[in-house]
Each structure stands twice: as structure tokens, then as C-alpha cells.
Amino acid sequence: MSHLPAPAAQSYGWFDFRGGPVRAVVFGLCGTVALVAAGVVRAHGGGSMCLANLSPMKPLLAYAFIAFFLSAIPALLSLGLTARSALLDWVCGMTSLGGRLTTLFRRVVLWFAADVVLVLLVFALARSVVRLDAVIGVTVLLVAALHAVVALVRPAAALVGSRSALVSPPGARARGLFAFVFSQKTMQGVFEPLLGDIQAEWLGHVVEGRHWHARMTRLRGYVELGTAIAANGGASFVDLVVKIYKLK
Amino acid sequence: MNKLLQALFGEASGEDFPSLSPKELLILRMLIIDAMYGQELVDKSEGELKRGTAYVTLSRMQEKGFIESEAEPRPASEGGLPRRRYRITGEGQRVLHAVERLKAMMAGGVLS
């Protein structure tokens, strides 16, 4: 058995965005299909539906903008998921929001800059020799592939490929929230032993590489936590009301 | 029946017989054999105890004084939250013995 990550101490490096390589590729493919479809529409006389006609900018600029936007979708999605985690951690008092947002901003600037460079490079090389729609499709795919490769090669450094959702033990964040809502006696008697058992089972699956079992354990653990909350809820709700009343 | 149970339990002390649910009785029967972790109790109950509610029941039993527990840190190689090891108290043993005696009397036809 390896070390279980400390549930109360969430640490974030520069690149621990959430998501997965599959997600990056799927979004890249969706973007490509959308562009190819737009190209087909234009080729069959659907001029008014041409992507370039949707923008007052010059067609090339409009395509470059769209290519960049589509390639950035995985990044935006990851950004949203990570921001949600940051907010949850901040609510649970596990991290400082200011420091977390600064790190987020740095990552976003760095990765979006890399996207821009890649988009411009592909455009510069290919726009004179092949159809514009194809160039954009290839660009989007390349950017998605870049994210996917980084995700596979170095998960901790990936914009969209971190497997931190699996690495974070089940209930690690919920524990901070429970500590606020429920009494110390309930925490020690009900939730900490329950979380301990769930995390131990989950870790056993992770260490042995049974990731789907680990996911199922996580899901079942959430159900069990929900059951425990429901079974314990009445008295603790009164405690919470008293606690909030005292805070005021 | 309740009066008899009360008599069996309180013949020495004169106390009221505390409420005891079937799950609590099951847990007492398992803990009389040996002290156990919550997960062990769930595993050995063959589906009668669910992990989500077992700890709520155990916590309630602690409040009633039937069982006691102590936190045991996990080995350093595992890490994670400490587990609690539960053991039956003298009060829990008395309650269990009263119930078992009643069952034995019923099985032996004394109460028929």
C-alpha cells in the first residue's frame, strides 16, 4: 500500500488541471467536424452559413479566431472544473483563494499562448497550399492532440489531462464541509470512520490498478455518505442552526 | 414479554431495560466474540448491516453505553483517517445476556 494523500492538505502545482486526454480529443474532433460541415455547406452554395460570413472580420482572421476558440474548448472546460475545485477547497478552508486564482491565471496564460503559437504556425505553413477549412480542422486536431499527449506523458503537468479526480481520495473535500455542518462527536463517531473505510477500499483498488473498481468505490462511497447524512441529519441540522445563530 | 425482559435485566440493579433494535442486537452479538472495526462488523453481518448506516448505529450504541471505541491510527504505510475499534461494555454484555436468556426461555418452552 502506498501513502494515502492527506485529505485535508490539498496542494496544487502549476499544472494540475482536471479533465482527461479523451475529452481533449473528443472536443478537437467535434470542432473539426463542425468546421468541415461548414465547409461542405459553403461548397454546396450555402454562402450565408459560411463561418467566415458570420464575422465582419476578414475570412482568414475569422477562421483563425474560430480555430483558436475551438482548440481552447478543452482548456476552458478544464479551467471551469479547476475553478470549481478551487472554490470548493476555499469554502472548505483548505486553500487560499487568492493564491489559487493567481496560479490559475498563470496556467491559462501559458497554455493559451502555446495554443496561439501553434494555430499561427499551422496557418503560416499551410494556408497557401490546402483548403482553409482543412487547415483549421488540422489545427484544432493538433492542439487537441498536444493536450492529449501532454496529458498522457506527464499527467501532473497537463492542462486537460490530470487524473487528479482519481488521485484525490473520496470525501477529501467533503470532510471539511462536514466538519462545519456536523458536531465533533458526529465527525469522530460517524463520518471519519466511514470516510476512512471508503478511502482505504478506494486506495486498495488504485494501488492495484483497478481504476474502474476505484471509481465504483467512490460512487458507492458517496451514496453511503448520503445515507449516513440522512440517518444522522435531524439532530445535526439543529446543531447547524445553533452554530449559525451563534456566528451571527 | 417486556416485563419479563425488564425483570431479567434489572433483577440485580432495578434499572429500566434500554431500547434495543435488531441491528444493535446483531452488533452486540458480534462484539461479544471480539473487538472489531466497523468494516469488519459490516463484512461479518452478511448484508444485514450497511456501511452507510452502521456507523450511525454504532455511534448511537456508544451514547447508550453498550459499546466503547478507540481510534487507532492506520499504519504509516497506509496513511489516511484513523479507524475506530469497537468493543462491548459491561452494560452491553448485561443487555445481551438478558435478551439471550429470554430467547433461551422461549425456546425451552418456559414461556409457552
Chai-1 contact restraints between the chains, C-beta under 6 A:
chainA,res_idxA,chainB,res_idxB,connection_type,confidence,min_distance_angstrom,max_distance_angstrom,comment,restraint_id
A,M1,B,S77,contact,1.0,0.0,6.0,A-B,restraint_1
A,M1,B,E78,contact,1.0,0.0,6.0,A-B,restraint_2
A,H3,B,G79,contact,1.0,0.0,6.0,A-B,restraint_3
A,L4,B,G79,contact,1.0,0.0,6.0,A-B,restraint_4
A,L4,B,G80,contact,1.0,0.0,6.0,A-B,restraint_5
A,G189,B,S59,contact,1.0,0.0,6.0,A-B,restraint_6
A,V190,B,Y55,contact,1.0,0.0,6.0,A-B,restraint_7
A,V190,B,V56,contact,1.0,0.0,6.0,A-B,restraint_8
A,V190,B,S59,contact,1.0,0.0,6.0,A-B,restraint_9
A,E192,B,L81,contact,1.0,0.0,6.0,A-B,restraint_10
A,P193,B,G38,contact,1.0,0.0,6.0,A-B,restraint_11
A,P193,B,Y55,contact,1.0,0.0,6.0,A-B,restraint_12
A,P193,B,R84,contact,1.0,0.0,6.0,A-B,restraint_13
A,L194,B,Y55,contact,1.0,0.0,6.0,A-B,restraint_14
A,L195,B,L81,contact,1.0,0.0,6.0,A-B,restraint_15
A,G196,B,G80,contact,1.0,0.0,6.0,A-B,restraint_16
A,G196,B,L81,contact,1.0,0.0,6.0,A-B,restraint_17
A,G196,B,R83,contact,1.0,0.0,6.0,A-B,restraint_18
A,D197,B,Q39,contact,1.0,0.0,6.0,A-B,restraint_19
A,Q199,B,G80,contact,1.0,0.0,6.0,A-B,restraint_20
A,E224,B,R51,contact,1.0,0.0,6.0,A-B,restraint_21
A,E224,B,G52,contact,1.0,0.0,6.0,A-B,restraint_22
A,T227,B,G52,contact,1.0,0.0,6.0,A-B,restraint_23
A,T227,B,T53,contact,1.0,0.0,6.0,A-B,restraint_24
A,A228,B,G52,contact,1.0,0.0,6.0,A-B,restraint_25
A,A228,B,V56,contact,1.0,0.0,6.0,A-B,restraint_26
A,A231,B,T53,contact,1.0,0.0,6.0,A-B,restraint_27
A,A231,B,V56,contact,1.0,0.0,6.0,A-B,restraint_28
A,N232,B,V56,contact,1.0,0.0,6.0,A-B,restraint_29
